[in-house]
């Protein structure tokens, strides 16, 4: 199954954190088949913190969504993430954004990610690798969702190192 993950980091070596996350994702969840550029983005929600580096990943997995979520949390913990408060600064954040065209709503997991269509820092990287993907609930492509998004926070593509 083709899934889309979104990674972010705003403390420590942000490039290195994103690279390490890809290594763990490939070992634990499945091969990464596409990566977006890395983007520097303003923090969303709690704005009194450093800017993030964000990246979208297309991953091929055989695991069910809840197992993917559990593996994501294990990777974050292994990388040293400590959950203190919602939208706090963090060395790594990995979100399951889309799981094929599956729709799931449970206490533990909602897919598609319930806020993806409201956040440029999620839409822009995913649009780069899957702009024509149709959101299973909203019936619009990622590109169309981006065009209609009213998020005004800056998302800047970084040059490759």
C-alpha positions as CSV (number, residue, x, y, z in Angstrom):
1,X,0.0,0.0,0.0
2,X,1.2,3.5,-0.9
3,X,1.1,5.8,2.1
4,X,2.2,9.4,2.7
5,X,4.1,10.4,5.8
6,X,5.1,13.9,6.8
7,X,8.3,14.5,8.8
8,X,9.4,17.6,10.7
9,X,12.1,18.8,13.0
10,X,12.8,22.1,14.7
11,X,15.5,21.4,17.3
12,X,19.0,19.9,16.9
13,X,20.4,19.2,13.4
14,X,17.2,19.4,11.5
15,X,18.6,17.9,8.3
16,X,20.1,15.0,10.2
17,X,16.9,14.3,12.0
18,X,14.9,14.0,8.8
19,X,17.6,11.8,7.2
20,X,17.6,9.5,10.3
21,X,13.8,9.3,10.2
22,X,14.0,8.1,6.6
23,X,16.5,5.4,7.6
24,X,14.2,4.1,10.4
25,X,11.1,4.3,8.3
26,X,12.7,2.2,5.6
27,X,13.8,-0.4,8.2
28,X,10.6,-0.5,10.2
29,X,7.7,0.5,7.8
30,X,8.8,-0.1,4.2
31,X,10.7,1.4,1.3
32,X,10.6,5.1,0.7
33,X,9.6,5.4,-2.9
34,X,9.6,9.2,-3.2
35,X,10.8,12.2,-1.1
36,X,9.9,15.8,-1.4
37,X,12.4,18.6,-1.1
38,X,13.0,19.8,2.4
39,X,11.1,23.0,3.3
40,X,11.6,25.5,6.1
41,X,8.3,26.4,7.6
42,X,7.0,28.6,10.3
43,X,5.6,26.8,13.3
44,X,1.8,26.2,13.3
45,X,-0.2,26.3,16.4
46,X,2.4,27.3,19.0
47,X,4.3,29.9,17.1
48,X,6.8,30.8,19.9
49,X,9.5,28.3,18.7
50,X,12.1,27.8,16.0
51,X,11.1,27.2,12.4
52,X,10.7,23.6,11.2
53,X,12.3,21.6,8.4
54,X,9.6,19.5,6.8
55,X,9.5,16.8,4.2
56,X,6.9,14.5,2.7
57,X,7.6,10.8,2.0
58,X,5.8,8.3,-0.1
59,X,6.3,4.8,1.5
60,X,5.3,1.4,0.3
61,X,4.1,-0.7,3.3
62,X,2.4,-4.0,4.0
63,X,1.4,-2.9,7.5
64,X,-2.1,-1.9,8.6
65,X,-2.6,1.8,9.5
66,X,-2.6,1.3,13.3
67,X,0.6,-0.8,13.1
68,X,2.2,2.0,11.0
69,X,1.2,4.5,13.7
70,X,2.7,2.3,16.4
71,X,5.9,2.0,14.4
72,X,6.0,5.8,13.9
73,X,5.7,6.3,17.7
74,X,8.5,3.8,18.3
75,X,10.8,5.6,15.8
76,X,10.1,9.0,17.4
77,X,10.8,7.6,20.8
78,X,14.0,5.8,19.6
79,X,15.1,9.1,18.1
80,X,14.7,10.9,21.5
81,X,11.3,12.6,21.1
82,X,9.8,13.6,24.4
83,X,6.1,14.5,24.2
84,X,5.5,17.5,26.6
85,X,2.7,19.5,25.1
86,X,0.7,19.8,21.9
87,X,2.6,21.6,19.1
88,X,5.8,21.9,21.2
89,X,9.2,22.1,19.7
90,X,10.6,18.7,18.9
91,X,13.6,17.0,17.3
92,X,11.3,14.7,15.2
93,X,7.7,14.5,14.3
94,X,6.3,11.9,11.9
95,X,2.7,12.0,10.9
96,X,0.7,9.5,8.9
97,X,-1.2,11.8,6.4
98,X,-2.7,9.4,3.9
99,X,-3.0,5.6,3.7
100,X,-3.9,5.0,0.1
101,X,-7.6,5.9,-0.3
102,X,-8.5,4.5,3.1
103,X,-10.7,6.5,5.5
104,X,-10.4,5.6,9.2
105,X,-11.7,7.3,12.2
106,X,-10.9,5.9,15.6
107,X,-9.8,7.2,19.0
108,X,-6.2,6.5,18.2
109,X,-6.0,7.4,14.5
110,X,-7.8,9.4,11.9
111,X,-6.8,9.1,8.2
112,X,-6.7,11.1,6.1
113,X,-5.0,13.4,8.6
114,X,-7.9,15.6,9.8
115,X,-6.0,18.9,9.4
116,X,-3.8,18.3,6.3
117,X,-6.0,20.4,4.0
118,X,-5.6,23.4,6.4
119,X,-1.8,23.4,6.5
120,X,0.5,24.6,3.7
121,X,3.5,23.0,5.4
122,X,1.8,19.6,4.8
123,X,0.2,20.3,1.5
124,X,3.2,21.8,-0.3
125,X,5.6,18.9,0.3
126,X,3.0,16.3,-0.5
127,X,1.9,18.2,-3.6
128,X,5.5,18.0,-4.9
129,X,5.4,14.2,-4.9
130,X,1.7,13.5,-5.3
131,X,-0.1,16.6,-6.5
132,X,-2.7,14.6,-8.4
133,X,-3.6,12.3,-5.5
134,X,-7.3,12.7,-4.7
135,X,-8.2,13.2,-1.0
136,X,-10.5,10.2,-0.3
137,X,-13.0,12.3,1.8
138,X,-12.9,15.7,0.2
139,X,-12.7,14.5,-3.5
140,X,-10.1,17.1,-4.5
141,X,-6.5,16.7,-5.5
142,X,-3.7,17.8,-3.2
143,X,-3.0,20.6,-5.6
144,X,-6.7,21.7,-5.5
145,X,-6.7,21.6,-1.7
146,X,-3.5,23.8,-1.7
147,X,-5.1,26.3,-4.0
148,X,-8.1,26.6,-1.7
149,X,-6.1,26.6,1.6
150,X,-6.1,29.9,3.5
151,X,-3.0,29.2,5.6
152,X,-0.7,32.2,5.3
153,X,2.4,30.7,7.0
154,X,5.5,30.7,4.9
155,X,6.8,27.5,3.4
156,X,10.3,27.9,1.7
157,X,11.9,25.2,-0.4
158,X,15.6,24.7,0.7
159,X,18.4,24.1,-1.7
160,X,19.8,20.6,-1.7
161,X,23.0,20.3,0.3
